[in-house]
Amino acid sequence: MSKLAHYGRPWVVFDINNEEHRSHFNEYNRTKSWGKCPVRFVLDGEHANIIAQITEQVVNYYLAREFGQKKVDKLLKIV
């Protein structure tokens, strides 16, 4: 293993309920860079890339807040 692995940013799974994680993703969307993000997000699921994974979680999170989880679940079953 490279020594750089010990000095890099810590790897974490994106947690949509964590306000800091959402803030880091917002910063990424504004700058199109993870350069100032203090952590590195890892894939957790069936997605091909981290951006697709986080985007899906963010969309579902805010849809559930606006319309309620039951309506979102019903919509997702149709798609």
C-alpha positions in Angstrom: 0.0 0.0 0.0 1.2 3.5 -0.8 2.2 5.8 2.1 -0.2 8.4 0.5 -3.1 6.3 1.8 -2.2 7.3 5.3 -2.1 11.0 4.6 -5.1 11.4 2.4 -8.6 12.4 3.3 -10.7 9.8 5.1 -13.1 7.7 3.1 -16.7 7.8 4.2 -20.0 6.6 2.9 -22.3 9.5 1.9 -25.1 10.0 4.5 -27.9 12.0 3.2 -29.1 12.8 6.8 -25.7 14.4 7.6 -25.9 18.1 6.9 -22.2 18.4 6.4 -22.3 15.7 3.7 -25.1 17.6 1.9 -23.0 20.8 2.3 -20.0 19.1 0.7 -22.1 18.0 -2.2 -23.5 21.5 -2.6 -20.0 22.9 -2.7 -19.1 20.3 -5.4 -22.1 21.3 -7.5 -21.1 25.0 -7.3 -17.4 24.5 -8.0 -17.4 21.1 -9.9 -14.4 20.2 -7.7 -14.0 18.0 -4.6 -10.8 20.0 -3.8 -12.0 21.6 -0.6 -14.0 18.6 0.6 -12.3 17.2 3.8 -13.5 13.6 3.1 -13.7 11.3 0.1 -17.0 9.6 -0.5 -17.1 5.9 -1.6 -19.7 4.0 -3.6 -22.3 2.2 -1.5 -24.8 0.5 -3.8 -25.5 -0.3 -7.4 -24.3 3.0 -9.0 -21.5 3.4 -11.5 -20.2 6.6 -10.0 -20.4 8.6 -6.8 -22.1 11.6 -8.4 -25.0 9.4 -9.6 -25.3 7.8 -6.2 -25.3 11.1 -4.2 -27.7 12.8 -6.7 -30.2 10.0 -6.4 -30.1 10.2 -2.6 -30.4 14.0 -2.6 -33.4 13.9 -5.0 -35.2 11.3 -2.9 -34.4 13.1 0.3 -35.9 16.4 -0.8 -38.9 14.8 -2.6 -39.7 12.9 0.6 -39.5 16.2 2.6 -41.8 18.0 0.2 -44.3 15.3 -0.6 -43.9 12.7 2.1 -42.2 9.3 1.9 -45.3 7.3 0.9 -45.9 9.4 -2.2 -42.2 9.2 -3.1 -42.2 5.4 -2.7 -45.3 5.2 -4.9 -43.6 7.4 -7.6 -40.4 5.3 -7.5 -42.3 2.1 -8.0 -43.9 3.5 -11.2 -40.6 4.5 -12.7 
